[in-house]
Amino acid sequence: MSGGSQWPMVSLAELVLDTQYGTAAKANDVGRGQPVLRMNNLTYEGRFETSDLKWVELTDGEREKLALRHGDLLFNRTNSRELVGKTGVWKGPADFTFAGYLVRVRVREESVLPEWVAAYLNSSEGKATLFHMAKPSINMANISATDLLRLQIPVAPLEFQRRAVRQLERADAIRRKRTEAIALTEELLRSAFVQMVGPRAQGYERWPRARLEELAAATPGSMRTGPFGSALLHSEFVDEGVAVLGIDNAVQNRFAWGERRFVTQEKYEGLRRYTAYPDDVIVTIMGTTGRSAVVPRDIPLAITTKHLATLTLDRSRAEPEFVAQAIHTHPEVLRQIAQANRGAIMSGLNLTLIRALSVPVPPVQVQRSFSRAVAEIRELELALSTASRQAQDLFDSLVADAFRRGNAQRASA
């Protein structure tokens, strides 16, 4: 994208017709009233996800005041400091309304396109500006409509905006397709589990049942959690050393490196019993519970935190991929977890519950066939993730290019 002279920096107040805070009415999930967009329906990238909708009942006056129309911007004014300010352009049905954590912004389209404003607010430059603008409160951050209108953005000629938006939309379409393809691999994995080692597998009714504790290796501490209390403090993490695994390493139901944490070799010596070994199964038991993954074979020396349960298996009876997938996929296992949590104030997992979980166990050779299928699906997922990152890089470069000259002018002002 290339254009003429540098663009002027213009405050949103000069580009906006009006702003409107959303409704504070209590939402329901039984379909009474109008569908209401909440902050979780707006993604970090500025897209709307409407699979999880609720509804609100409004008066005629409120419906008119809080109506959404094609081209309206929705700005997330209250969220964590990293997420506050995410913005999307509504292009859905006209009968939707929006909740109080969102602000509807209508722009003067003779001066600026709503897609142009959203692209800027969702760009690295825009997000950095919004991050510093946000006013922190307890666990949240806020940007008022008044503060938002003070923000200045670069405004290119309308024809340039139209060309830029068309390019961004094409790049975003590629990015979405890659993301959808990755989601389909997860569906493929669940289907493979059900068909090969789950309820639809041949011979399933004849398989013996076993508790997970019966599938653990016959060694002390083969099922373990911890360290607890003051045994491992956050302040003891260092920049390099022995790795520390936590929720983020299993929350995607596959092993992934998230935040990198380490302890010194000296600290590790006192925590050896919590070592995570290749092919162990780790299960989240705090925070987002019930997610599980297999520790990779190339894992460096590592221990786990108290947020995980770790299972070292008897490989003559159980394959790690079968057990890991069963914990978060098998309908009988999920039913047992739900039953154990019935009546609890907060649902969760603990080692006692995990030990007692019972599952029909397929022959080991069948489990190994399933493990090979998982490896093939993971390879496909890795290829798609690489393509997705390339699509994201393309989108980011287009956004950066579109706003480069406006940013250059800001720097020289």
Buried (B, 14 or more C-beta within 10 A) or exposed (E): BEBEEBBEBBEBEEBBEEBBBBBEBEBEEEEEBBBBBBBEBBEEBBBBEEEEBBBBBBEEEBBEEBBBEEBBBBBBBBBEBEBBBBBBBBEEEEEBBBBBBBBBBBBEEEBBBBBBBBBBBBBEBBBEBBBEBBEEEEEBBBBBBEBBBEBBBBBBEBEBBBBBBEBBEEBBEBBBBBBEBBEEBBEBBBEBBBBBBBEEBEEEEEBEEBEBBBBBBEEEBBBBBBBEEEEBEEEBBEEEBBBBBBBBBBBEBBBEEEEEBBBEEEBBEEBEEBBBEEBBBBBBBBEEBBBBBBBEEEBEEBBBBBBBBBBBBEBEBBBBBBBBBBBBBBEBBBEBBEEBBEEEEEEBBEBEBBBEBBBBBBEBEBBBBBBEBBEEBBEBBEEBBEBBEEBBEBBBEBBEEBBBBBBEBBEEE
